[in-house]
Amino acid sequence: MTKRPPIDPPPGGERKVLLHSCCAPCSGSVIEDIHKAGIELTVYFYNPNIHPRKEYELRKEENIRYAEKTGIPFIDADYDSGRWFKITQGHEADRERGERCSLCFEMRFVKTAEYAYQKGFKWITSCLGISRWKDFNQITFAGIKAASLFPGVSYWAYNWRKQDGSKRMIEIAKEEKFYQQQYCGCVYSLRDTNQWRKSSGRPAVEFGKDYYSPDIRARDKFTTTGLWSHRQ
């Protein structure tokens, strides 16, 4: 197991944080870090971007399973995918890390910040930025922007990749045998991933097929076109 130093709490020493989680693999080491730091943590799952519904349920159930195992409260927010499609309309052809992703992050973080405001959380954060294939600055900007809409709520812009955070993320995913998603999440990511797979002679994405295992060397990878590909 990768040994890592304990993290410091958010500015001001606040001991209560609302974590927006996108999936179990990305949240594993973040939950571990926050929990070990003695910070009261609640997981907030709001991801209407994930398509199709079957994939959404797979990712959510894995996140619930890990939260329950670690004794962390889990908030299951609405799957209002219709609103997501409305907000991202006109950006169907955007590339990964483009404007569509910013709109997607902001939508999810506004909902998270709203819940934080209603329930008395001063700080929100997200595990989205732990993946090296995401634009950390893009995610942080979206989080700060969303939190600024609600008085008393701030975004904790901690870089969860630091101190081998990404490495620990994979270790936990293997230990827990988490579901291993094959694309970022939205219908356009699925479309682009399948197009790349077809051009590379690979089969289309199969939902619910692959899981991390301690017995394999699993790693996530982007292709040169910026699409998700998970190889073993």
KEKE-3310 file (N, C-alpha, C; in steps of 0.2 Angstrom, whole numbers, plus 5000, padded with zeros to 4 digits):
npx = (5004:5003:5011:5006:5007:4997:4983:4980:4966:4953:4955:4955:4953:4941:4930:4921:4915:4908:4908:4908:4905:4910:4911:4915:4929:4936:4933:4938:4952:4951:4940:4946:4957:4951:4944:4953:4960:4951:4940:4924:4914:4903:4896:4891:4881:4878:4876:4870:4874:4879:4877:4871:4856:4858:4872:4874:4867:4876:4888:4884:4879:4891:4898:4890:4891:4905:4904:4896:4903:4914:4907:4902:4891:4879:4873:4860:4857:4845:4842:4842:4842:4837:4838:4852:4855:4848:4856:4868:4866:4869:4882:4887:4897:4908:4925:4933:4937:4933:4921:4908:4911:4915:4902:4895:4902:4900:4886:4884:4891:4885:4873:4878:4884:4872:4865:4874:4874:4861:4861:4871:4885:4901:4911:4914:4920:4928:4930:4933:4944:4955:4959:4972:4969:4959:4956:4963:4963:4952:4941:4943:4940:4927:4921:4924:4917:4904:4902:4903:4890:4883:4880:4893:4897:4911:4923:4934:4949:4958:4972:4970:4978:4990:5005:5005:4992:4984:4989:4986:4973:4970:4975:4966:4954:4957:4959:4945:4939:4932:4919:4925:4924:4922:4923:4921:4908:4896:4884:4890:4903:4903:4899:4910:4921:4917:4918:4931:4936:4930:4937:4950:4949:4943:4930:4914:4910:4905:4893:4895:4904:4918:4929:4940:4954:4965:4973:4977:4985:4979:4975:4970:4968:4971:4968:4977:4968:4961:4952:4943:4950:4952:4964:4971)
npy = (4994:5011:5023:5038:5055:5063:5074:5091:5100:5110:5128:5138:5128:5120:5106:5099:5093:5093:5081:5081:5067:5058:5044:5028:5023:5035:5042:5034:5036:5049:5049:5041:5049:5061:5056:5050:5061:5065:5073:5077:5069:5070:5061:5067:5063:5067:5066:5068:5068:5055:5042:5027:5025:5013:5012:5023:5019:5008:5014:5022:5013:5006:5017:5019:5007:5007:5019:5015:5004:5011:5019:5032:5045:5045:5054:5053:5061:5069:5061:5070:5070:5076:5090:5091:5088:5099:5110:5108:5108:5112:5110:5098:5093:5096:5094:5083:5091:5103:5117:5111:5102:5111:5117:5106:5102:5114:5113:5102:5105:5117:5112:5104:5114:5121:5111:5111:5123:5123:5114:5117:5116:5122:5120:5113:5100:5090:5074:5074:5080:5071:5062:5061:5064:5073:5091:5099:5113:5118:5111:5116:5129:5129:5124:5134:5145:5140:5138:5151:5157:5154:5161:5159:5147:5138:5133:5119:5118:5107:5098:5082:5073:5075:5069:5055:5052:5048:5036:5029:5029:5020:5008:5006:5005:4992:4984:4985:4980:4988:4993:4996:5008:5013:5024:5042:5047:5054:5054:5059:5057:5043:5040:5046:5038:5025:5027:5029:5016:5008:5012:5008:4994:4988:4981:4988:4998:4989:4988:4986:4976:4975:4975:4981:4972:4964:4956:4959:4971:4985:5000:5017:5025:5038:5040:5046:5055:5060:5052:5041:5026:5010:5000:4984)
npz = (5000:4996:5005:5013:5017:5030:5026:5027:5035:5027:5023:5038:5046:5046:5050:5043:5028:5012:4999:4982:4972:4958:4955:4961:4960:4958:4969:4980:4986:4990:4999:5009:5012:5018:5028:5036:5041:5050:5047:5046:5035:5020:5007:4991:4978:4963:4947:4933:4920:4917:4906:4898:4908:4914:4916:4924:4936:4939:4942:4953:4963:4966:4972:4983:4989:4994:5002:5012:5017:5023:5032:5029:5026:5013:5000:4989:4975:4963:4946:4935:4920:4909:4911:4910:4897:4891:4896:4890:4877:4860:4861:4857:4849:4855:4861:4873:4888:4884:4881:4884:4894:4905:4907:4911:4923:4931:4932:4940:4951:4956:4960:4971:4979:4982:4990:5001:5006:5011:5021:5030:5027:5025:5017:5001:4990:4977:4969:4956:4950:4952:4943:4931:4918:4917:4917:4929:4933:4926:4932:4945:4944:4940:4952:4961:4956:4956:4970:4974:4972:4983:4999:5012:5008:5001:4989:4991:4985:4984:4978:4974:4968:4972:4982:4977:4976:4965:4962:4974:4972:4962:4968:4979:4971:4965:4977:4981:4971:4961:4950:4933:4924:4906:4899:4900:4904:4899:4885:4874:4876:4877:4863:4856:4861:4857:4843:4842:4846:4836:4825:4829:4828:4839:4850:4854:4869:4883:4895:4912:4912:4915:4929:4942:4948:4960:4954:4941:4930:4930:4921:4918:4903:4891:4873:4859:4854:4864:4870:4881:4886:4893:4898:4901)
capx = (5000:5006:5011:5005:5006:4990:4981:4977:4959:4952:4957:4951:4952:4934:4931:4915:4916:4903:4912:4904:4908:4907:4911:4919:4936:4939:4932:4941:4957:4949:4937:4951:4961:4947:4942:4959:4961:4947:4936:4917:4913:4897:4897:4885:4881:4874:4879:4865:4878:4881:4872:4864:4854:4861:4879:4873:4866:4882:4893:4881:4879:4898:4899:4886:4894:4911:4902:4893:4909:4918:4903:4902:4884:4879:4867:4859:4853:4841:4845:4838:4846:4834:4841:4859:4854:4846:4861:4874:4863:4873:4890:4887:4903:4914:4930:4934:4940:4930:4915:4903:4914:4914:4895:4894:4905:4896:4879:4884:4894:4880:4868:4881:4884:4865:4864:4879:4871:4854:4863:4876:4892:4905:4916:4913:4925:4926:4936:4934:4951:4960:4961:4976:4966:4955:4959:4962:4961:4945:4937:4943:4937:4919:4919:4924:4911:4897:4901:4902:4883:4879:4884:4895:4900:4917:4926:4941:4953:4964:4974:4970:4983:4997:5007:5003:4985:4981:4992:4982:4966:4970:4976:4959:4950:4959:4957:4938:4936:4927:4917:4929:4920:4926:4922:4920:4901:4891:4882:4895:4910:4902:4899:4917:4925:4915:4920:4939:4937:4929:4943:4956:4947:4941:4923:4911:4909:4900:4891:4895:4908:4925:4930:4947:4956:4972:4977:4979:4988:4974:4977:4966:4973:4968:4971:4980:4963:4959:4946:4944:4952:4955:4967:4974)
capy = (5000:5017:5027:5045:5059:5066:5080:5097:5102:5116:5134:5139:5122:5117:5099:5096:5094:5089:5079:5078:5061:5056:5037:5025:5023:5042:5044:5030:5038:5055:5048:5039:5055:5065:5052:5049:5068:5067:5078:5074:5069:5067:5060:5069:5060:5071:5065:5067:5067:5048:5039:5027:5025:5007:5014:5028:5014:5004:5018:5025:5007:5005:5022:5018:5001:5010:5024:5011:5001:5016:5022:5038:5046:5046:5058:5051:5066:5067:5060:5074:5070:5081:5096:5091:5089:5106:5114:5106:5109:5116:5108:5090:5091:5099:5089:5082:5097:5109:5121:5106:5099:5116:5117:5100:5103:5119:5111:5097:5109:5122:5108:5102:5120:5122:5107:5113:5129:5121:5109:5120:5114:5128:5118:5108:5098:5085:5070:5074:5082:5066:5059:5065:5065:5079:5097:5101:5120:5119:5108:5120:5136:5127:5123:5140:5148:5137:5140:5158:5158:5153:5164:5155:5141:5139:5126:5117:5117:5103:5094:5075:5069:5075:5064:5049:5051:5045:5029:5026:5028:5013:5003:5005:5002:4985:4981:4984:4977:4992:4993:4999:5012:5013:5031:5047:5046:5056:5051:5061:5053:5036:5041:5047:5032:5019:5029:5027:5009:5005:5014:5004:4987:4986:4981:4994:4998:4984:4990:4981:4970:4976:4977:4981:4966:4964:4951:4962:4978:4989:5007:5020:5029:5042:5039:5052:5059:5062:5048:5036:5019:5007:4994:4979)
capz = (5000:4996:5012:5011:5023:5031:5023:5031:5034:5023:5027:5044:5051:5046:5051:5040:5021:5007:4994:4976:4970:4952:4954:4967:4959:4959:4976:4985:4990:4993:5005:5013:5015:5022:5034:5040:5043:5056:5045:5045:5027:5017:4999:4987:4971:4958:4940:4928:4914:4915:4901:4899:4915:4917:4918:4930:4942:4941:4946:4959:4967:4968:4976:4989:4993:4997:5007:5017:5020:5027:5037:5027:5024:5006:4998:4982:4972:4957:4940:4930:4914:4904:4912:4908:4890:4890:4897:4886:4870:4856:4862:4856:4845:4859:4863:4880:4891:4881:4885:4887:4901:4910:4908:4915:4930:4934:4934:4946:4957:4959:4964:4977:4983:4985:4996:5006:5009:5014:5026:5034:5025:5023:5011:4996:4986:4972:4967:4949:4948:4954:4937:4927:4911:4918:4918:4936:4934:4924:4938:4951:4942:4940:4959:4964:4953:4959:4977:4975:4972:4990:5004:5017:5005:4998:4986:4993:4979:4986:4972:4977:4964:4976:4986:4975:4976:4959:4963:4979:4969:4958:4973:4982:4966:4964:4983:4982:4964:4959:4943:4929:4918:4900:4896:4905:4907:4895:4879:4869:4878:4874:4856:4854:4863:4852:4837:4842:4847:4830:4820:4831:4828:4846:4851:4857:4876:4886:4902:4918:4911:4918:4936:4944:4951:4962:4950:4935:4930:4927:4921:4913:4898:4885:4867:4856:4852:4870:4872:4887:4885:4899:4896:4906)
cpx = (5004:5005:5011:5004:4999:4989:4979:4970:4959:4954:4952:4950:4945:4935:4925:4915:4910:4907:4907:4908:4905:4907:4916:4926:4939:4938:4936:4946:4955:4945:4941:4955:4957:4945:4947:4961:4956:4942:4929:4915:4906:4898:4890:4886:4876:4878:4874:4868:4879:4875:4875:4862:4857:4868:4878:4872:4872:4887:4890:4881:4886:4900:4896:4889:4901:4909:4900:4898:4913:4914:4902:4894:4884:4872:4866:4854:4849:4845:4841:4842:4844:4837:4848:4859:4853:4852:4867:4872:4867:4881:4891:4894:4909:4919:4931:4939:4937:4925:4910:4905:4913:4907:4893:4896:4901:4889:4879:4887:4889:4875:4871:4882:4877:4864:4868:4876:4865:4856:4868:4883:4895:4909:4913:4919:4923:4932:4937:4941:4956:4963:4966:4974:4961:4959:4958:4960:4954:4940:4937:4939:4929:4917:4919:4918:4905:4896:4900:4894:4879:4883:4886:4898:4906:4919:4933:4945:4959:4965:4975:4975:4990:4999:5005:4996:4982:4983:4988:4975:4965:4971:4969:4954:4951:4957:4949:4935:4930:4925:4922:4926:4925:4926:4920:4913:4896:4890:4887:4902:4909:4902:4907:4922:4923:4918:4928:4940:4935:4935:4949:4954:4945:4933:4920:4911:4904:4899:4892:4899:4915:4925:4937:4948:4963:4976:4979:4982:4984:4976:4972:4971:4968:4972:4974:4974:4959:4953:4948:4945:4955:4958:4970:4981)
cpy = (5006:5021:5034:5049:5062:5072:5085:5098:5108:5122:5136:5133:5119:5110:5096:5098:5090:5088:5077:5073:5059:5048:5034:5025:5030:5044:5040:5033:5045:5054:5045:5044:5059:5062:5051:5055:5070:5072:5074:5075:5066:5067:5063:5067:5063:5071:5064:5067:5060:5045:5032:5026:5018:5009:5019:5023:5010:5008:5021:5019:5006:5010:5021:5012:5003:5014:5020:5007:5005:5020:5030:5040:5048:5049:5056:5057:5064:5065:5064:5075:5075:5088:5097:5092:5096:5111:5114:5106:5114:5114:5100:5088:5093:5093:5089:5088:5103:5112:5116:5103:5104:5117:5111:5100:5108:5117:5107:5101:5114:5118:5106:5108:5122:5118:5109:5119:5128:5117:5111:5118:5121:5127:5113:5106:5093:5081:5070:5075:5077:5063:5064:5067:5071:5085:5100:5109:5121:5116:5113:5127:5135:5127:5130:5145:5146:5139:5147:5161:5158:5156:5159:5148:5142:5132:5125:5114:5113:5099:5086:5071:5069:5070:5057:5047:5047:5037:5026:5025:5021:5008:5001:5002:4994:4981:4980:4981:4981:4991:4998:5002:5013:5019:5036:5047:5048:5053:5053:5058:5046:5036:5041:5041:5026:5021:5027:5020:5006:5006:5010:4997:4984:4986:4987:4993:4993:4986:4985:4975:4970:4978:4976:4974:4967:4960:4953:4969:4982:4996:5010:5025:5033:5040:5046:5057:5061:5058:5043:5029:5016:5000:4990:4976)
cpz = (5000:5002:5010:5017:5024:5028:5028:5030:5029:5027:5032:5048:5051:5046:5048:5032:5017:5001:4988:4973:4963:4951:4960:4966:4960:4966:4982:4989:4993:4999:5010:5017:5020:5028:5039:5044:5049:5054:5044:5038:5026:5010:4996:4980:4967:4951:4935:4921:4912:4911:4898:4906:4918:4919:4924:4936:4944:4945:4952:4964:4970:4973:4983:4993:4997:5003:5013:5021:5025:5032:5035:5024:5016:5004:4990:4979:4965:4951:4935:4924:4908:4905:4910:4900:4887:4891:4893:4878:4866:4856:4861:4853:4849:4860:4870:4882:4888:4885:4888:4894:4906:4912:4913:4922:4934:4936:4940:4952:4960:4963:4971:4982:4986:4991:5002:5010:5013:5021:5031:5033:5023:5017:5007:4992:4981:4970:4959:4946:4949:4948:4933:4920:4912:4919:4925:4937:4931:4929:4943:4950:4942:4947:4962:4962:4956:4966:4979:4975:4978:4995:5010:5014:5001:4995:4988:4987:4980:4979:4975:4973:4968:4980:4984:4976:4971:4960:4968:4977:4966:4963:4977:4977:4965:4971:4983:4976:4962:4951:4939:4923:4912:4896:4902:4908:4903:4889:4874:4870:4875:4867:4853:4855:4858:4845:4836:4842:4840:4825:4822:4831:4835:4846:4855:4865:4878:4893:4907:4917:4915:4925:4938:4948:4954:4958:4943:4935:4926:4927:4916:4909:4893:4879:4865:4854:4858:4872:4878:4884:4891:4897:4902:4904)
residu = (MET:THR:LYS:ARG:PRO:PRO:ILE:ASP:PRO:PRO:PRO:GLY:GLY:GLU:ARG:LYS:VAL:LEU:LEU:HIS:SER:CYS:CYS:ALA:PRO:CYS:SER:GLY:SER:VAL:ILE:GLU:ASP:ILE:HIS:LYS:ALA:GLY:ILE:GLU:LEU:THR:VAL:TYR:PHE:TYR:ASN:PRO:ASN:ILE:HIS:PRO:ARG:LYS:GLU:TYR:GLU:LEU:ARG:LYS:GLU:GLU:ASN:ILE:ARG:TYR:ALA:GLU:LYS:THR:GLY:ILE:PRO:PHE:ILE:ASP:ALA:ASP:TYR:ASP:SER:GLY:ARG:TRP:PHE:LYS:ILE:THR:GLN:GLY:HIS:GLU:ALA:ASP:ARG:GLU:ARG:GLY:GLU:ARG:CYS:SER:LEU:CYS:PHE:GLU:MET:ARG:PHE:VAL:LYS:THR:ALA:GLU:TYR:ALA:TYR:GLN:LYS:GLY:PHE:LYS:TRP:ILE:THR:SER:CYS:LEU:GLY:ILE:SER:ARG:TRP:LYS:ASP:PHE:ASN:GLN:ILE:THR:PHE:ALA:GLY:ILE:LYS:ALA:ALA:SER:LEU:PHE:PRO:GLY:VAL:SER:TYR:TRP:ALA:TYR:ASN:TRP:ARG:LYS:GLN:ASP:GLY:SER:LYS:ARG:MET:ILE:GLU:ILE:ALA:LYS:GLU:GLU:LYS:PHE:TYR:GLN:GLN:GLN:TYR:CYS:GLY:CYS:VAL:TYR:SER:LEU:ARG:ASP:THR:ASN:GLN:TRP:ARG:LYS:SER:SER:GLY:ARG:PRO:ALA:VAL:GLU:PHE:GLY:LYS:ASP:TYR:TYR:SER:PRO:ASP:ILE:ARG:ALA:ARG:ASP:LYS:PHE:THR:THR:THR:GLY:LEU:TRP:SER:HIS:ARG:GLN)
# end
